[in-house]
Every structure is written in C-alpha cells, then in structure tokens.
Amino acid sequence: MDIECDSVKRGIRIKFKDNEYRLTYPQDIWEQYPSGVKDVLVDHISYLFSCHLPLFFNDRKLKLNTSLPLFKSLIFENMVYDLLYAADTMKESSGDLLKRFLDSEYEFSDSNIKYPVYDGQAEDRALISFTFGKDSLLTYALSREIGLDTVLVYTLDAYKPGPNQIFITYQNM
C-alpha cells in the first residue's frame, strides 16, 4: 500500500488508494509556519494517520513517500496501547490484533530523520489542548499561576467518529 503525503498551500495532503484527505490550516497560520518544521510535521502526520492501515487491508507493507519520523517509536507505542482498547470494541482478541500490527512493515522513501529547524525566538507561553476536562483545566490553572501566557486550543471534531468506531468501520470494509 502506498501513502503519499505532501505540504500544500494551506496544509497537508494525504493520498491513499484513490482518495485524498486534507489537513487544512488558516492560510495566514500555514504561511508563517517555518518550512523546515513543516517538512518534519508532514513526516509525522503521514505515519500517524496511516500506521494502522495494514490491520484492515490484505497488505502488511506500507510505503510512505516521507522521511522516517523523529517520533516514530512514540507514535508506534501509542498505537499499541490504543489497539488494546480497540480490540474490545472490534470483538477481536487483543493478542491477535497486536500480532497483526507488530507484523506490519513500513518503508519510508528516506530513512534519514529530519530534525526541525527553527531560528525564531521562543516565547514563554503554553499551548494547551483544551477539552474542559479536569486535566486541561488543571494545566490551564497551573500555567496561569506560574505566569505563562496561555493559548487554549479546542478541537471540535464533528466530522469524525471516535477512534473505536473508526476501527470497526475499517474492519467491515
């Protein structure tokens, strides 16, 4: 299976089979995003959004047109933990699902890891993924208490089902 992922005018485009998916940012934000960091983001998004696909198609090997992501091992580990929860929803043995995932192969067009390059001045501020839950409220309160300028980010993902529902949908394809 082939995954093509590139930086485009307003974000990231991912092609899989005959489908194209886009991760779109406000144009002024994307234009100001440093190009060296964009490349690293594309590498990570490509792997993050596709590493589970060998579980749902009769092809153990996934070829990506990107570099090996710096945080590949962290993404992989997170996926392993998510699979254990998804197995129950999928009505499948967690051991079987985990074995299929571990048997998957990933080939990157560039085996060298790109490291982000940023020459700008970092500010003392906190970017907080805000959900209105106790963890994000506590993080917000602590950031304010120690004097950090905080930027809250809330993502309303109304167009996408929850992670377990995605696994069920793929399994039934």
C-alpha positions in Angstrom: 0.0 0.0 0.0 1.3 3.4 -0.9 0.8 6.6 1.1 1.6 10.0 -0.5 1.8 12.9 1.9 2.9 16.5 0.9 2.8 20.0 2.1 0.3 22.1 0.1 -0.8 25.7 0.0 -3.0 25.6 3.2 -1.8 22.5 5.0 -1.1 18.8 4.3 -2.5 16.5 1.7 -2.6 12.7 2.1 -3.3 10.3 -0.8 -4.3 6.7 -0.1 -5.7 4.4 -2.8 -8.0 6.7 -4.9 -8.8 9.0 -2.0 -7.3 12.3 -1.0 -7.5 13.8 2.5 -6.5 17.2 3.6 -5.5 18.7 6.9 -6.2 22.4 6.4 -5.0 25.3 8.4 -5.9 29.0 8.2 -3.8 30.3 5.3 -2.0 33.0 7.4 -1.0 30.5 10.0 0.3 27.9 7.5 2.2 30.6 5.5 4.0 31.7 8.7 4.9 28.2 9.8 8.6 27.6 9.2 9.3 25.4 6.1 11.9 23.3 8.0 9.3 22.5 10.6 6.6 21.8 8.0 8.6 19.0 6.5 9.0 17.4 9.9 5.3 17.7 10.5 4.4 16.1 7.2 6.7 13.1 8.0 4.9 12.6 11.4 1.3 13.2 10.1 1.9 10.7 7.3 2.9 7.9 9.6 0.5 8.9 12.4 -2.5 8.9 10.1 -1.6 5.6 8.3 0.3 3.3 10.6 -2.9 1.3 11.4 -3.9 0.7 7.8 -2.1 -2.7 7.4 -4.6 -4.0 10.0 -7.5 -3.5 7.7 -6.2 -4.4 4.3 -4.6 -7.6 3.0 -1.2 -6.0 2.7 1.3 -6.0 5.6 3.6 -3.5 4.0 3.0 0.3 3.9 5.2 2.5 1.7 5.3 6.2 2.6 6.9 8.9 0.5 8.3 10.7 3.5 11.3 10.5 5.8 11.4 8.4 8.9 9.7 10.4 11.6 11.7 11.5 14.6 8.9 10.4 17.0 8.1 7.1 15.2 8.7 5.0 18.3 6.3 7.2 20.4 3.6 7.0 17.7 4.1 3.3 17.5 3.9 2.8 21.2 0.7 4.9 21.4 -0.9 2.8 18.7 -0.1 -0.4 20.6 -1.9 1.0 23.7 -4.9 2.1 21.5 -5.1 -1.3 19.9 -5.6 -2.9 23.3 -8.7 -0.7 23.9 -10.0 -1.1 20.3 -9.8 -4.9 20.4 -12.8 -5.0 22.8 -14.9 -2.8 20.5 -13.8 -4.8 17.5 -14.8 -8.0 19.2 -11.3 -9.3 18.4 -8.6 -10.9 20.5 -6.2 -8.2 21.6 -3.3 -10.6 21.1 -4.3 -11.3 17.5 -4.8 -7.6 16.7 -1.4 -6.8 18.3 0.3 -9.6 16.5 -1.0 -8.3 13.1 0.1 -4.8 14.0 3.6 -5.9 15.0 3.9 -8.0 11.8 3.3 -4.8 9.7 6.2 -3.4 7.7 6.8 0.3 7.0 9.1 1.6 4.2 10.0 5.3 4.1 11.3 6.9 0.9 14.1 8.4 3.0 15.5 6.5 6.0 17.1 9.7 7.4 15.3 11.5 10.1 14.7 15.2 9.5 15.1 17.4 12.6 13.1 20.6 13.0 15.0 23.8 12.4 13.6 26.9 13.9 15.5 30.1 14.2 12.8 32.2 15.8 12.6 33.4 19.3 10.5 31.1 21.6 8.1 32.9 23.9 7.2 31.9 27.5 3.7 30.7 26.7 1.8 27.5 26.9 -0.3 26.0 24.1 -2.9 23.8 25.8 -5.1 21.3 24.2 -8.3 22.2 26.0 -11.2 19.8 26.5 -12.9 21.3 29.5 -11.9 18.1 31.4 -10.0 18.1 34.7 -6.6 17.6 33.2 -6.8 20.5 30.8 -8.4 22.8 33.5 -5.5 21.9 35.9 -2.9 22.5 33.2 -4.5 25.9 32.4 -4.6 26.9 36.1 -1.0 25.9 36.7 0.2 27.7 33.6 -1.6 30.9 34.7 -0.3 30.5 38.3 3.4 30.4 37.1 2.8 33.4 34.9 2.8 31.8 31.4 0.8 33.4 28.7 -1.7 30.6 27.7 -3.2 29.8 24.4 -6.1 27.4 24.6 -6.9 25.1 21.6 -10.2 23.3 21.4 -10.8 21.0 18.5 -14.3 20.2 17.6 -14.1 17.0 15.5 -17.8 16.7 14.5 -17.0 15.1 11.2 -15.0 12.2 12.5 -16.3 9.3 14.7 -14.4 8.2 17.8 -11.3 6.0 17.5 -13.0 2.8 18.2 -15.7 3.4 15.6 -13.0 4.0 13.0 -11.6 0.6 13.7 -15.0 -1.0 13.4 -15.6 0.8 10.1 -12.2 -0.3 8.6 -12.8 -3.9 9.8 -16.1 -4.1 7.9 -14.6 -2.9 4.6 
